[in-house]
Amino acid sequence: MSLPEDEERLLPLAQRWPRASKFLLSGWAATVAELATFPLDLTKTRLQMQGEAALARLGDSARESAPYRGMVRTALGIVQEEGFLKLWQGVTPAIYRHIVYSGGRMVTYEHLREVVFGKSEDKHYPLWKSVIGGMMAGVVGQFLANPTDLVKVQMQMEGKRKLEGKPLRFRGVHHAFAKILSEGGIRGLWAGWVPNIQRAALVNMGDLTTYDTVKHYLVLNTPLEDNIMTHGLSSLCSGLVASILGTPADVIKSRIMNQPRDKQGRGLLYKSSTDCLIQAVQGEGFMSLYKGFLPSWLRMSNLVGLHKATQ
């Protein structure tokens, strides 16, 4: 039953436009979370590039000369060698990415839930539909956001290039987009999209299946109630599973996106994501696929918790 026009105008904006308000709230919360946790993301990317075996084929001595650092030493090294504010290098395209990804994911998920899957006869939306819908929505959102992810990863590595005496690739965010587009065309902006959408699907699957399962288990089988403690533990478990599933694809994605390219925008280290996977395992061992796991887990847990809190 619709309200008269005069009465509708008196309603708060959140009630008049619930979806738009929810999107704006989620976007604002995601931006705040991005700024707060971005140093973890930067540290993760730097860790993922450490000891990259494929660089030896180009005669790059950085792999042999740089000692391996853990999460804390990497973060402290960035502060000491590059400056405190460099912990946020690449945050602008990261915010762009969140806007594009969140918008694409939300629109796709709403469409799948209401048009494609629909609710059951008892108006309940089953978990399996939520998982499949979330994975598909994550894939669509991540594919749309791939150019911003590409620029983010490359800008995150600019500080390391400067320390190694290499020329910087970009003067800023918009110069990065323009340069990648001029060298590789539209296709160049989607470098690394295959492992990127694989990561998005796996992370969404881990998030959606784990959070509610752990939360329900804690409420039903422990003295804990539905409070911030339960919410925090569920987020930690959800982030753990999502990181276990998604980190290998994330490492492959980051390396493909950051690899040097020829004048036509073709990668000089890896022919494909499969080639990158094989080279990493053969040259560095299987556990190289989990470089950057700890900062990834910590960041994922925070983002999952905030996402659930704003739903």
C-alpha atoms as a printed R data frame, in Angstrom:
    type eleno elety resid chain resno      x       y       z
1   ATOM     1    CA   MET     A     1  0.000   0.000   0.000
2   ATOM     2    CA   SER     A     2  1.530   3.293  -1.136
3   ATOM     3    CA   LEU     A     3  1.467   6.423   0.982
4   ATOM     4    CA   PRO     A     4 -0.024   9.713  -0.225
5   ATOM     5    CA   GLU     A     5  2.550  11.949  -1.892
6   ATOM     6    CA   ASP     A     6  2.443  14.571   0.889
7   ATOM     7    CA   GLU     A     7  3.009  11.970   3.601
8   ATOM     8    CA   GLU     A     8  5.823  10.329   1.609
9   ATOM     9    CA   ARG     A     9  7.685  13.618   1.422
10  ATOM    10    CA   LEU     A    10  7.680  13.848   5.217
11  ATOM    11    CA   LEU     A    11  9.407  10.474   5.596
12  ATOM    12    CA   PRO     A    12 13.175  10.376   6.263
13  ATOM    13    CA   LEU     A    13 15.332   9.922   3.148
14  ATOM    14    CA   ALA     A    14 16.359   6.432   4.289
15  ATOM    15    CA   GLN     A    15 12.709   5.316   4.189
16  ATOM    16    CA   ARG     A    16 11.866   7.099   0.944
17  ATOM    17    CA   TRP     A    17 14.833   5.626  -0.947
18  ATOM    18    CA   PRO     A    18 15.957   2.571   1.043
19  ATOM    19    CA   ARG     A    19 18.173   1.032  -1.645
20  ATOM    20    CA   ALA     A    20 19.927   4.281  -2.497
21  ATOM    21    CA   SER     A    21 20.455   4.987   1.202
22  ATOM    22    CA   LYS     A    22 21.824   1.492   1.777
23  ATOM    23    CA   PHE     A    23 24.203   1.871  -1.166
24  ATOM    24    CA   LEU     A    24 25.435   5.273   0.051
25  ATOM    25    CA   LEU     A    25 25.920   3.969   3.604
26  ATOM    26    CA   SER     A    26 27.797   0.914   2.348
27  ATOM    27    CA   GLY     A    27 29.940   3.073   0.057
28  ATOM    28    CA   TRP     A    28 30.814   5.470   2.858
29  ATOM    29    CA   ALA     A    29 31.626   2.619   5.245
30  ATOM    30    CA   ALA     A    30 33.735   0.878   2.587
31  ATOM    31    CA   THR     A    31 35.714   4.076   1.964
32  ATOM    32    CA   VAL     A    32 36.437   4.505   5.673
33  ATOM    33    CA   ALA     A    33 37.426   0.837   5.946
34  ATOM    34    CA   GLU     A    34 39.667   1.174   2.883
35  ATOM    35    CA   LEU     A    35 41.525   4.121   4.392
36  ATOM    36    CA   ALA     A    36 41.876   2.422   7.778
37  ATOM    37    CA   THR     A    37 43.102  -0.947   6.480
38  ATOM    38    CA   PHE     A    38 44.992   0.116   3.352
39  ATOM    39    CA   PRO     A    39 48.461  -0.198   4.973
40  ATOM    40    CA   LEU     A    40 47.687  -3.908   5.386
41  ATOM    41    CA   ASP     A    41 46.831  -4.134   1.691
42  ATOM    42    CA   LEU     A    42 50.042  -2.357   0.681
43  ATOM    43    CA   THR     A    43 52.097  -4.618   2.960
44  ATOM    44    CA   LYS     A    44 50.356  -7.669   1.489
45  ATOM    45    CA   THR     A    45 51.202  -6.629  -2.078
46  ATOM    46    CA   ARG     A    46 54.853  -5.979  -1.214
47  ATOM    47    CA   LEU     A    47 55.094  -9.397   0.469
48  ATOM    48    CA   GLN     A    48 53.557 -11.089  -2.558
49  ATOM    49    CA   MET     A    49 56.314  -9.702  -4.795
50  ATOM    50    CA   GLN     A    50 59.232 -10.696  -2.555
51  ATOM    51    CA   GLY     A    51 61.528 -13.353  -3.989
52  ATOM    52    CA   GLU     A    52 59.733 -13.466  -7.358
53  ATOM    53    CA   ALA     A    53 61.641 -16.247  -9.145
54  ATOM    54    CA   ALA     A    54 60.643 -15.167 -12.655
55  ATOM    55    CA   LEU     A    55 62.665 -11.937 -12.294
56  ATOM    56    CA   ALA     A    56 65.875 -13.965 -12.562
57  ATOM    57    CA   ARG     A    57 65.162 -14.502 -16.269
58  ATOM    58    CA   LEU     A    58 65.392 -10.740 -16.807
59  ATOM    59    CA   GLY     A    59 68.670 -10.516 -14.901
60  ATOM    60    CA   ASP     A    60 67.031  -8.629 -12.032
61  ATOM    61    CA   SER     A    61 69.339  -8.895  -9.020
62  ATOM    62    CA   ALA     A    62 66.752  -7.480  -6.574
63  ATOM    63    CA   ARG     A    63 65.455 -10.970  -5.797
64  ATOM    64    CA   GLU     A    64 68.855 -12.178  -4.600
65  ATOM    65    CA   SER     A    65 69.945  -9.001  -2.830
66  ATOM    66    CA   ALA     A    66 66.801  -8.187  -0.811
67  ATOM    67    CA   PRO     A    67 66.358 -10.225   2.409
68  ATOM    68    CA   TYR     A    68 62.914 -11.660   3.076
69  ATOM    69    CA   ARG     A    69 60.807  -9.601   5.449
70  ATOM    70    CA   GLY     A    70 57.675 -10.522   7.346
71  ATOM    71    CA   MET     A    71 54.584  -8.351   7.698
72  ATOM    72    CA   VAL     A    72 55.846  -6.138  10.541
73  ATOM    73    CA   ARG     A    73 59.342  -5.664   9.126
74  ATOM    74    CA   THR     A    74 57.903  -4.872   5.702
75  ATOM    75    CA   ALA     A    75 55.581  -2.211   7.127
76  ATOM    76    CA   LEU     A    76 58.368  -0.711   9.267
77  ATOM    77    CA   GLY     A    77 60.698  -0.784   6.272
78  ATOM    78    CA   ILE     A    78 58.221   1.212   4.201
79  ATOM    79    CA   VAL     A    79 57.953   3.832   6.948
80  ATOM    80    CA   GLN     A    80 61.729   4.071   7.466
81  ATOM    81    CA   GLU     A    81 62.811   3.972   3.807
82  ATOM    82    CA   GLU     A    82 59.932   5.749   2.064
83  ATOM    83    CA   GLY     A    83 58.018   7.693   4.693
84  ATOM    84    CA   PHE     A    84 54.900   7.143   6.819
85  ATOM    85    CA   LEU     A    85 52.430   8.458   4.237
86  ATOM    86    CA   LYS     A    86 53.724   5.951   1.662
87  ATOM    87    CA   LEU     A    87 51.708   3.333   3.556
88  ATOM    88    CA   TRP     A    88 48.752   4.834   1.647
89  ATOM    89    CA   GLN     A    89 50.397   4.886  -1.783
90  ATOM    90    CA   GLY     A    90 47.773   3.703  -4.262
91  ATOM    91    CA   VAL     A    91 44.787   4.404  -2.002
92  ATOM    92    CA   THR     A    92 43.021   6.590  -4.605
93  ATOM    93    CA   PRO     A    93 42.546   3.815  -7.198
94  ATOM    94    CA   ALA     A    94 41.680   1.500  -4.301
95  ATOM    95    CA   ILE     A    95 38.747   3.777  -3.401
96  ATOM    96    CA   TYR     A    96 37.749   3.910  -7.083
97  ATOM    97    CA   ARG     A    97 37.854   0.121  -7.084
98  ATOM    98    CA   HIS     A    98 35.583  -0.119  -4.046
99  ATOM    99    CA   ILE     A    99 33.012   2.180  -5.647
100 ATOM   100    CA   VAL     A   100 32.954   0.221  -8.915
101 ATOM   101    CA   TYR     A   101 33.149  -3.208  -7.269
102 ATOM   102    CA   SER     A   102 30.532  -2.515  -4.596
103 ATOM   103    CA   GLY     A   103 28.138  -0.946  -7.086
104 ATOM   104    CA   GLY     A   104 28.476  -3.734  -9.642
105 ATOM   105    CA   ARG     A   105 28.251  -6.438  -6.989
106 ATOM   106    CA   MET     A   106 25.190  -4.949  -5.282
107 ATOM   107    CA   VAL     A   107 23.235  -4.371  -8.490
108 ATOM   108    CA   THR     A   108 24.050  -7.863  -9.794
109 ATOM   109    CA   TYR     A   109 23.209  -9.559  -6.502
110 ATOM   110    CA   GLU     A   110 19.854  -7.761  -6.189
111 ATOM   111    CA   HIS     A   111 18.981  -8.735  -9.775
112 ATOM   112    CA   LEU     A   112 19.934 -12.379  -9.230
113 ATOM   113    CA   ARG     A   113 18.043 -12.569  -5.935
114 ATOM   114    CA   GLU     A   114 14.819 -11.015  -7.185
115 ATOM   115    CA   VAL     A   115 14.679 -11.992 -10.872
116 ATOM   116    CA   VAL     A   116 16.821 -15.079 -11.476
117 ATOM   117    CA   PHE     A   117 16.654 -17.118  -8.259
118 ATOM   118    CA   GLY     A   118 13.702 -15.684  -6.372
119 ATOM   119    CA   LYS     A   119 12.658 -16.650  -2.873
120 ATOM   120    CA   SER     A   120 11.143 -19.996  -1.934
121 ATOM   121    CA   GLU     A   121  7.448 -20.453  -1.218
122 ATOM   122    CA   ASP     A   122  7.940 -19.634   2.480
123 ATOM   123    CA   LYS     A   123  9.656 -16.337   1.508
124 ATOM   124    CA   HIS     A   124 13.005 -17.751   2.696
125 ATOM   125    CA   TYR     A   125 16.197 -17.202   0.696
126 ATOM   126    CA   PRO     A   126 18.252 -20.435   1.066
127 ATOM   127    CA   LEU     A   127 22.002 -20.404   1.732
128 ATOM   128    CA   TRP     A   128 22.962 -22.129  -1.523
129 ATOM   129    CA   LYS     A   129 21.242 -19.416  -3.557
130 ATOM   130    CA   SER     A   130 22.952 -16.759  -1.473
131 ATOM   131    CA   VAL     A   131 26.362 -18.377  -2.043
132 ATOM   132    CA   ILE     A   132 25.932 -18.805  -5.803
133 ATOM   133    CA   GLY     A   133 24.454 -15.340  -6.167
134 ATOM   134    CA   GLY     A   134 27.250 -13.821  -4.086
135 ATOM   135    CA   MET     A   135 29.941 -15.572  -6.121
136 ATOM   136    CA   MET     A   136 28.429 -14.498  -9.436
137 ATOM   137    CA   ALA     A   137 27.907 -10.941  -8.216
138 ATOM   138    CA   GLY     A   138 31.499 -10.836  -6.964
139 ATOM   139    CA   VAL     A   139 32.782 -12.000 -10.353
140 ATOM   140    CA   VAL     A   140 30.832  -9.301 -12.201
141 ATOM   141    CA   GLY     A   141 31.857  -6.558  -9.769
142 ATOM   142    CA   GLN     A   142 35.523  -7.576  -9.849
143 ATOM   143    CA   PHE     A   143 35.613  -7.778 -13.653
144 ATOM   144    CA   LEU     A   144 34.252  -4.238 -13.894
145 ATOM   145    CA   ALA     A   145 36.759  -2.999 -11.298
146 ATOM   146    CA   ASN     A   146 39.820  -4.716 -12.809
147 ATOM   147    CA   PRO     A   147 41.356  -1.524 -14.322
148 ATOM   148    CA   THR     A   148 41.331   0.186 -10.918
149 ATOM   149    CA   ASP     A   149 42.857  -2.898  -9.296
150 ATOM   150    CA   LEU     A   150 45.592  -2.933 -11.943
151 ATOM   151    CA   VAL     A   151 46.524   0.699 -11.290
152 ATOM   152    CA   LYS     A   152 46.382   0.156  -7.523
153 ATOM   153    CA   VAL     A   153 48.828  -2.762  -7.599
154 ATOM   154    CA   GLN     A   154 51.281  -0.957  -9.871
155 ATOM   155    CA   MET     A   155 51.186   2.229  -7.786
156 ATOM   156    CA   GLN     A   156 51.742   0.204  -4.611
157 ATOM   157    CA   MET     A   157 55.035  -1.027  -6.082
158 ATOM   158    CA   GLU     A   158 56.317   2.394  -7.172
159 ATOM   159    CA   GLY     A   159 58.089   3.026  -3.857
160 ATOM   160    CA   LYS     A   160 60.012  -0.241  -4.168
161 ATOM   161    CA   ARG     A   161 61.013   0.602  -7.741
162 ATOM   162    CA   LYS     A   162 62.397   3.936  -6.554
163 ATOM   163    CA   LEU     A   163 64.479   2.249  -3.841
164 ATOM   164    CA   GLU     A   164 65.886  -0.147  -6.448
165 ATOM   165    CA   GLY     A   165 66.924   2.766  -8.662
166 ATOM   166    CA   LYS     A   166 64.333   2.043 -11.342
167 ATOM   167    CA   PRO     A   167 62.396   4.843 -13.070
168 ATOM   168    CA   LEU     A   168 58.879   5.510 -11.816
169 ATOM   169    CA   ARG     A   169 56.152   4.437 -14.212
170 ATOM   170    CA   PHE     A   170 53.481   7.015 -13.347
171 ATOM   171    CA   ARG     A   171 53.092  10.618 -12.233
172 ATOM   172    CA   GLY     A   172 49.678   9.973 -10.698
173 ATOM   173    CA   VAL     A   173 46.477   7.949 -10.914
174 ATOM   174    CA   HIS     A   174 45.089   9.461 -14.106
175 ATOM   175    CA   HIS     A   175 48.479   9.313 -15.814
176 ATOM   176    CA   ALA     A   176 48.590   5.605 -14.912
177 ATOM   177    CA   PHE     A   177 45.230   4.927 -16.574
178 ATOM   178    CA   ALA     A   178 46.243   6.937 -19.655
179 ATOM   179    CA   LYS     A   179 49.640   5.241 -19.983
180 ATOM   180    CA   ILE     A   180 48.285   1.707 -19.623
181 ATOM   181    CA   LEU     A   181 45.541   2.504 -22.138
182 ATOM   182    CA   SER     A   182 47.991   3.986 -24.663
183 ATOM   183    CA   GLU     A   183 50.427   1.056 -24.399
184 ATOM   184    CA   GLY     A   184 48.079  -1.903 -24.130
185 ATOM   185    CA   GLY     A   185 44.739  -0.560 -25.315
186 ATOM   186    CA   ILE     A   186 41.456  -1.448 -23.644
187 ATOM   187    CA   ARG     A   187 42.680  -5.022 -23.276
188 ATOM   188    CA   GLY     A   188 45.674  -3.803 -21.276
189 ATOM   189    CA   LEU     A   189 43.382  -2.443 -18.566
190 ATOM   190    CA   TRP     A   190 42.096  -5.964 -17.958
191 ATOM   191    CA   ALA     A   191 45.505  -7.599 -17.436
192 ATOM   192    CA   GLY     A   192 45.199 -10.205 -14.687
193 ATOM   193    CA   TRP     A   193 41.410 -10.348 -14.839
194 ATOM   194    CA   VAL     A   194 41.230 -14.164 -14.815
195 ATOM   195    CA   PRO     A   195 42.881 -14.740 -11.400
196 ATOM   196    CA   ASN     A   196 41.185 -11.560 -10.182
197 ATOM   197    CA   ILE     A   197 37.662 -12.872 -10.740
198 ATOM   198    CA   GLN     A   198 38.705 -16.300  -9.456
199 ATOM   199    CA   ARG     A   199 39.818 -14.632  -6.240
200 ATOM   200    CA   ALA     A   200 36.546 -12.677  -6.006
201 ATOM   201    CA   ALA     A   201 34.454 -15.838  -6.408
202 ATOM   202    CA   LEU     A   202 36.466 -17.782  -3.824
203 ATOM   203    CA   VAL     A   203 36.509 -14.930  -1.310
204 ATOM   204    CA   ASN     A   204 32.760 -14.399  -1.595
205 ATOM   205    CA   MET     A   205 32.145 -18.133  -1.202
206 ATOM   206    CA   GLY     A   206 34.309 -18.288   1.916
207 ATOM   207    CA   ASP     A   207 32.703 -15.173   3.371
208 ATOM   208    CA   LEU     A   208 29.079 -16.135   2.760
209 ATOM   209    CA   THR     A   209 29.378 -19.747   3.881
210 ATOM   210    CA   THR     A   210 31.543 -19.197   6.950
211 ATOM   211    CA   TYR     A   211 30.258 -16.084   8.719
212 ATOM   212    CA   ASP     A   212 26.643 -17.171   9.257
213 ATOM   213    CA   THR     A   213 27.642 -20.788   9.954
214 ATOM   214    CA   VAL     A   214 30.110 -19.808  12.686
215 ATOM   215    CA   LYS     A   215 27.753 -17.210  14.148
216 ATOM   216    CA   HIS     A   216 24.843 -19.666  14.382
217 ATOM   217    CA   TYR     A   217 27.126 -22.321  15.908
218 ATOM   218    CA   LEU     A   218 28.435 -19.931  18.568
219 ATOM   219    CA   VAL     A   219 24.960 -18.705  19.512
220 ATOM   220    CA   LEU     A   220 23.476 -22.213  19.704
221 ATOM   221    CA   ASN     A   221 26.393 -24.167  21.234
222 ATOM   222    CA   THR     A   222 28.263 -21.715  23.474
223 ATOM   223    CA   PRO     A   223 27.336 -19.257  26.240
224 ATOM   224    CA   LEU     A   224 27.943 -16.390  23.788
225 ATOM   225    CA   GLU     A   225 24.987 -14.287  22.700
226 ATOM   226    CA   ASP     A   226 24.451 -12.378  19.465
227 ATOM   227    CA   ASN     A   227 26.773  -9.497  20.373
228 ATOM   228    CA   ILE     A   228 29.993  -7.827  19.286
229 ATOM   229    CA   MET     A   229 32.122 -10.734  20.551
230 ATOM   230    CA   THR     A   230 30.198 -13.236  18.424
231 ATOM   231    CA   HIS     A   231 30.342 -10.834  15.493
232 ATOM   232    CA   GLY     A   232 34.126 -10.430  15.876
233 ATOM   233    CA   LEU     A   233 34.837 -14.171  16.126
234 ATOM   234    CA   SER     A   234 32.618 -14.880  13.118
235 ATOM   235    CA   SER     A   235 34.433 -12.202  11.119
236 ATOM   236    CA   LEU     A   236 37.834 -13.645  12.040
237 ATOM   237    CA   CYS     A   237 36.786 -17.144  10.960
238 ATOM   238    CA   SER     A   238 35.182 -15.819   7.779
239 ATOM   239    CA   GLY     A   239 38.299 -13.822   6.926
240 ATOM   240    CA   LEU     A   240 40.488 -16.870   7.591
241 ATOM   241    CA   VAL     A   241 38.552 -19.138   5.239
242 ATOM   242    CA   ALA     A   242 38.291 -16.420   2.582
243 ATOM   243    CA   SER     A   243 42.057 -15.807   2.774
244 ATOM   244    CA   ILE     A   244 42.896 -19.519   2.581
245 ATOM   245    CA   LEU     A   245 40.755 -19.851  -0.529
246 ATOM   246    CA   GLY     A   246 41.647 -16.557  -2.212
247 ATOM   247    CA   THR     A   247 45.312 -15.822  -1.436
248 ATOM   248    CA   PRO     A   248 46.870 -18.042  -4.166
249 ATOM   249    CA   ALA     A   249 44.762 -16.351  -6.853
250 ATOM   250    CA   ASP     A   250 45.585 -12.975  -5.283
251 ATOM   251    CA   VAL     A   251 49.359 -13.646  -5.509
252 ATOM   252    CA   ILE     A   252 49.053 -14.677  -9.161
253 ATOM   253    CA   LYS     A   253 46.890 -11.642  -9.925
254 ATOM   254    CA   SER     A   254 49.313  -9.197  -8.316
255 ATOM   255    CA   ARG     A   255 52.352 -10.629 -10.095
256 ATOM   256    CA   ILE     A   256 50.684 -10.594 -13.502
257 ATOM   257    CA   MET     A   257 49.498  -7.035 -12.976
258 ATOM   258    CA   ASN     A   258 52.917  -5.801 -11.828
259 ATOM   259    CA   GLN     A   259 55.139  -7.607 -14.363
260 ATOM   260    CA   PRO     A   260 57.198  -5.495 -16.797
261 ATOM   261    CA   ARG     A   261 55.728  -5.182 -20.276
262 ATOM   262    CA   ASP     A   262 56.965  -4.471 -23.792
263 ATOM   263    CA   LYS     A   263 55.884  -1.499 -25.908
264 ATOM   264    CA   GLN     A   264 52.772  -3.385 -27.013
265 ATOM   265    CA   GLY     A   265 51.727  -3.978 -23.411
266 ATOM   266    CA   ARG     A   266 52.564  -7.705 -23.421
267 ATOM   267    CA   GLY     A   267 53.956  -9.246 -20.240
268 ATOM   268    CA   LEU     A   268 57.643 -10.177 -20.225
269 ATOM   269    CA   LEU     A   269 57.530 -12.660 -17.333
270 ATOM   270    CA   TYR     A   270 54.288 -14.623 -17.645
271 ATOM   271    CA   LYS     A   271 52.255 -15.823 -20.597
272 ATOM   272    CA   SER     A   272 49.171 -16.572 -18.512
273 ATOM   273    CA   SER     A   273 47.971 -17.086 -14.955
274 ATOM   274    CA   THR     A   274 48.760 -20.810 -15.285
275 ATOM   275    CA   ASP     A   275 52.326 -20.006 -16.358
276 ATOM   276    CA   CYS     A   276 52.682 -17.667 -13.356
277 ATOM   277    CA   LEU     A   277 51.378 -20.382 -11.021
278 ATOM   278    CA   ILE     A   278 53.835 -22.978 -12.374
279 ATOM   279    CA   GLN     A   279 56.823 -20.633 -12.190
280 ATOM   280    CA   ALA     A   280 55.996 -19.590  -8.626
281 ATOM   281    CA   VAL     A   281 55.644 -23.175  -7.360
282 ATOM   282    CA   GLN     A   282 58.696 -24.466  -9.215
283 ATOM   283    CA   GLY     A   283 60.947 -21.535  -8.369
284 ATOM   284    CA   GLU     A   284 59.802 -20.672  -4.832
285 ATOM   285    CA   GLY     A   285 57.805 -23.628  -3.541
286 ATOM   286    CA   PHE     A   286 54.089 -24.156  -2.949
287 ATOM   287    CA   MET     A   287 53.941 -21.849   0.072
288 ATOM   288    CA   SER     A   288 54.936 -18.892  -2.134
289 ATOM   289    CA   LEU     A   289 51.259 -18.875  -3.126
290 ATOM   290    CA   TYR     A   290 50.480 -17.763   0.426
291 ATOM   291    CA   LYS     A   291 52.859 -14.824   0.631
292 ATOM   292    CA   GLY     A   292 51.058 -11.923   2.262
293 ATOM   293    CA   PHE     A   293 48.566 -14.248   3.963
294 ATOM   294    CA   LEU     A   294 48.634 -12.640   7.419
295 ATOM   295    CA   PRO     A   295 47.901  -9.022   6.378
296 ATOM   296    CA   SER     A   296 45.323 -10.376   3.927
297 ATOM   297    CA   TRP     A   297 43.545 -12.272   6.728
298 ATOM   298    CA   LEU     A   298 43.586  -9.303   9.107
299 ATOM   299    CA   ARG     A   299 42.261  -6.955   6.456
300 ATOM   300    CA   MET     A   300 39.636  -9.391   5.203
301 ATOM   301    CA   SER     A   301 38.332  -9.933   8.734
302 ATOM   302    CA   ASN     A   302 37.924  -6.193   9.250
303 ATOM   303    CA   LEU     A   303 36.169  -5.708   5.908
304 ATOM   304    CA   VAL     A   304 33.850  -8.679   6.465
305 ATOM   305    CA   GLY     A   305 32.919  -7.374   9.903
306 ATOM   306    CA   LEU     A   306 32.153  -3.902   8.612
307 ATOM   307    CA   HIS     A   307 30.193  -5.251   5.651
308 ATOM   308    CA   LYS     A   308 27.994  -7.374   7.930
309 ATOM   309    CA   ALA     A   309 27.517  -4.485  10.332
310 ATOM   310    CA   THR     A   310 26.160  -2.219   7.570
311 ATOM   311    CA   GLN     A   311 23.816  -4.793   6.036
